[in-house]
Amino acid sequence: MAEARPGLALRFQRRFLAARPLRSLPWPELEQSLRTAPDSALLADILHKTILHPLCVKYPPSAKYRRRFLTELIKKHESTAAEPLDELYDALTDVLKEEESTHCYKNYLLPTGDCVSLRESTALISGGTTGLVTWEAALGLAQWALENPGVFRDRTILELGSGIGFTGIAICKTCQPRTFTFSDCHPRVLRQLAENICLNGFSPEPDVTWGIQTEAQGQEVEGGNCQSPKVIVAELDWGSVTEKQLLGLRADVVIAADVVYDPEIILALIGMLQKLSTSRADRKAPEVFIAFTIRNPDTYQLFQAELDKVGIRWQIIPAHSSCNFLYDVQPDVTILQLFL
């Protein structure tokens, strides 16, 4: 039992700090453990690894999420004969005093020991965009990248539709790229993206190709100024970007997550990929990896059909297995490698 307890608390910690759905937390294991040996020490350990963890104190999940988590933890405690635990009730009292905010934080603990902390919107759609939250395909693509760091090491990476930055920041922290260009087209997303990059210890360089200036470029960078990759944030509209602009990026690898969800966007993406295929001075096209969640099979089939129509070959990358750092990422995330 002594060996199982630390592991159980850590599983709660990993999922809680990333604000994964509460139903995905290991409640059944906790119930079983408490039935076997009612013990307030186990609940106190979980509390200190979640609500009272320094990351949660500095970059907390939403008040609603923490309130629901504590309510459930108290229910488990009260259903046992364990000793009373005042810390639980004190923590809930503190959360109940908080007002709801339009933003929250999520902290993703990576297997390497690194952490990606992100400021996100509490709403799926905010400011007319869905780009202010992290989607499942971004998590799946990051997991694959951590399993395949050689794809990115000492290379120049372009990410399309970076959103608020999870995948790219994880790659910058773990895969040692030479240069990483984050890109998106929504001004509010770009501002939040730049802030999250700074939050994780990187300082975006002014983008001379597109001339993007963000508030975050004047902010203090968390964790010092010890970055190794050169980091750029670019406003990139797939319809209007020119081959000359893409040539200036000299991307060796292009990645994107959750950009295949609408027929109009698919056509714009295909056009962008065609520009990329001719945007290298040495005529060597970049390696391309696209991750997406299949919500509508018709949209997925349209993407494949449009790729075939323009002569872009593709293959499905085998599902990751050894690096599932969130334990509950949806299995319907697919990664395609494209051959331009």
Secondary structure by P-SEA (a helix, b strand, c coil): caaaaaaaaaaaaaaaaacccccccaaaaaaaaaaacccaaaaaaaaaacccccccccccccaaaaaaaaaaaaaaaaaccccccaaaaaaaaaaaaccccccbbbbbbccccbbbbbbccccccccccccccccaaaaaaaaaaaacccccccbbbbbccccccaaaaaaaacccccbbbbbbccaaaaaaaaaaaaaacccccccccccccccccccccccccccccbbbbbbcccccccaaaaaaacccbbbbccccccaaaaaaaaaaaaaaaaccccccccbbbbbbbcccaaaaaaaaaaaaaacbbbbbccccccccccccccccbbbbbbcc
